[in-house]
Amino acid sequence: MKQKAVPGQKIICLNRKASFNYFFIEIIEAGISLKGSEVKSLRDGKGSIADSYAVDNNGELFLINSHIPLYRQSSYNNHDPKGERKLLLNRKEINKLIGKINQDGLTVTDKEVIIRPSLLYFGYTYCPDICPYDVARNVEASDLLKKWGYDATPVFISIDPKRDTPDVLRDFIANMDQKLMGLTGSDAQIKAASQAYKTYYKVNETGDDYYLVDHSTFTYLVLPDLGFVDFLVVVFLMVLFLAVVLVGVFRKWR
C-alpha cells in the first residue's frame, strides 16, 4: 500500500510491513489523544507503530504497543513511551470496529485479548448444560468483582469452530452479556489455544450437526504480562464463591 504525499503534511510513523502481513478490509482515519511531550517528540520525527494494534477497552479503542520516545527537553510530566493511547473516532465507527475485532472472525492474539485480567473458558454454544451456566457465572462474577474494585473480562473460546461461526457467537453473546468476549478460529488455531492452556476436548462425531463435545470445564485467570496464574473449577452457579476465590488470587499477584 503506497502512502500518497499530501501537501503540508508530514508522515512521522509508517508501518511498512502492514501491507505484506495483513489484508486490508477497510481503511479508517482516526485521531489520537497525545500529551504535550508526546507531540513534541513526534515533531522531532521520532516514533514507531511497527508492532501496534488497537483493542477495545470499555467501549473505547486504544492503540497498544506504539512507541514515542521521551522528550528530552521535558524536565517533568513526561509520558510513558509505550503507554496506551486513545484513538479518536465517532461512536458508530467504534462500535463497528469493536464488533469486527471481537466476533467477526478476525484473528486476534493473546496480547490483544489479555490487556486486563481475564477469565478464560473453553466451551461451545451448542452445549446442552454446563457451558451456558459456567459462562453466565463468569459474567456475573466479573460484575461482582467490578463492584469490589477488581477488573476482569470474561472470555469465551469456542472449541467447536464448525458450528460456532461468528454469527452464532454474536447471537450467543447478545443473549448472554455484551461484556463477554467471544473468540473462534480454525481447527488448528483452536487446538493451539487448547494446548497452550492444557485443556481437553473431543468431538463425538455422529455424522450430522447434532454431535456433542466432551471438554474440561476450567476457568483460567490470566493477567497481562504474567499470563496464566491460576485455574478454578466451580460447579454451576456458585458466583459468590468464584468471586471471593478470585479476589484472593488477585491480592496474591498484585
N, C-alpha and C positions, 0 to 999 in steps of 0.2 A: 504494500500500500504506500503510495507516494504522498508525501505531505506537500500541499501546494503552498507556496510562499504568498503571504498576504502583506501588502504594503503597510508599513507602520507596526507590524507585529514581529516579535522575535520568538523563535522556538527555543525553549530552555531545556525541556526534557522530552526525549523521544524514545519509545521502546521499539527499536528496530527489529527485534526478533518476533514481535507480536504477530505480524502477518504470516510468518512461517510456522509458528507454533499453534495458531488458532484460526478458526474460520469465523469471520465476522457476520453475525446475523443482522446486526444493526449498529450504526454508529451514532452516538448521542453526545452532544456537547453539555458539559456540566461545569459549574463554577466550583471553587474550593475555598474553604474558610482557612485563612492563614493569620498567624501572628505577625507583628511588625518585623521581628528579627528574621522570620522565615521569608518574608517579602524581600528584605534587604539582601539575604543570602542568595535568593533566586535571581535578583537583579545582577548579581555578580556572575551569573551563568552557571551556578552550582546546583546540583540536584540530580536525582535518579529515580525513575519509575520502572526500571527494568524488571523487578520482581514484584510489582504491585498488583493488587486486586481489590475489588470492592466487596464489602459484606454488609448485611442487614444488622443494625443494632437498634432494637426497639422502634422499628418503623422508619429509621433514617439510614442513609447509606454513607459508609466511611471508607476512605482509601487506606489500605493496610500495606505496610512494608515499603512505603516510599521513603526516600532518604533526602533530607535537606540538611546540609552541614550547618554547624553552629556559626552564627555571625560573629566573627572575631572581635569586631569593634563594639559589640554589645556587652557592657560590663555587668548587667543584671537582667533578670527576667528573660533569659534566653530560652529557646524552645528545645523540645525533645527531638533530636534528629530523625528518629524513626517512629514518632508518635502517630496515632490515628488522626486523620484529617477529614472533616466532614465535607461531603460533596453536596453542592447546592443545585437542587432540581425541584421542579414543582411536584406536588403530591401525586398527580396522575402518573408522571414518569417514574417516581419512586415505587409506587405500588406495582407498576408494570414490571420493573426490573426485579423487585423482590420476588414476585411470582415466578419469574423465569429462573432466578438463582435457586429457589427452594424446591419447586415442584415441576418444572417443565423439562426435566431430563438433562439439564446441563451438568457437565462434570464439575464436581467440587472435590476439594481435598480436605484432610483433617485440619490443615492450617486455616481453611476458610470456615469450617464448621466450629472448631473449638477455639472461638475467640473469647469465650467466657465459660465458667463452669457449666458442664453439660451432663445430662442424664441420658445415656445411650441405651436403646433397647432394640434388639433384633427380633423381628416377627413378620407377620404377613396379614394383610387386611381381610383375607377370607377365613382367618382363624375363627372357629366356631365358639370358642370360650375364653381362653386365657389372655390372648393378646389385647382385645379391646379393654378388658378390665385392668391389665397391667399398664397400658399406655394412659388410660384415663387416670389411674392412680398417680403416675409420674407427673402428669399435667397438674393435678390437684396439689401434689406435694410441692411442685415448683411455685405455685401460688402461695402456699403456706410459708415456704422459705422466704419469699419476697417480703411478706409481712414481717418476718423476723430479721430482715436486713441482709438476706443472702440471695444472690442472683444465680439461677440455674436454668438452662434452656433444655426442655425435653426434646429429644431427637429420636425419631423412629426410622430404622434402617430395614428396608424390606429384604427378606430372604426368598422372595417369590417374584422375581422380575418378570416372569412370563405373564402373570396376571396383574401384578401391581404396576400398571402403566402410570405415567404422570397424571392422566385424567382420573384414574382410580385413586391415586394418592391425594389429589386435590379434593375429591369428594370425602375421603376418609378424614382429612384434616378439617374440612368445613364442618363435618359432623362432630368432631372432637373438640378442637380449640385452635385458633389461628396462631397461637404462640408455638404450637408444635411444629418442628421442622421435619419434613418427610423426605427421605432420600431413597433412590433406587439406582439401578445401573445395569450393566451387562452381567452375565453369569460370572465372568472372570473377575469383575470388579467386586461383586458381592462376596465371592469366595475369598478374595484377598482381604476384604474388610473383616470377614468372619474369622479368618486365620489370625489376623492381627490381634483380635481380642479373645482368641481361643474359644469361640462359641461353637455350638454343634447344631447342624440342621440336616435333614434328609427328606427329600421329596418322595412321597409314596405314589409312584405313577400308577394310574388306573386306566389310562387310555382316553380319558376325557378331561374336562375342565373342573371336575369336582373332587380332585385329589386333596389330601391333607399333607401337611409338612410337619414332621417331628422336629422339635428345636428346644434348645435351652432357654430359660426364662430369666436370665440375669439382667439386672440393671447396673450399668457401669457408670461410675462417677469419673469424669475426665476433666482435667484442669488445663488451662492454657500454659504452655511452656513445660509443664510437668507431665502431661499426658495422663494415662490411666493411673489412678491412685487407689481405687477400691471397687469391689463389686458387691451387690446385695441381691438376695432372693427374698422377696416379701410376698406372702400369699394374698392374692386378690386385693381387696380394697383397704389395706391397713395403711392409710395415708399418713395419719399422725405418727405412727411408729417409724415409717420410712423417713419422714421429715426430721424427726428427732435424731435418728441414726446419722443422717446426712449432716446435721449441724455439728455433731461430734467429729465427723470426718473433716468438715470444713475447718474447724478450730485446730485440728491436728496439723493441717497443711498450711495454715495462714502464717 
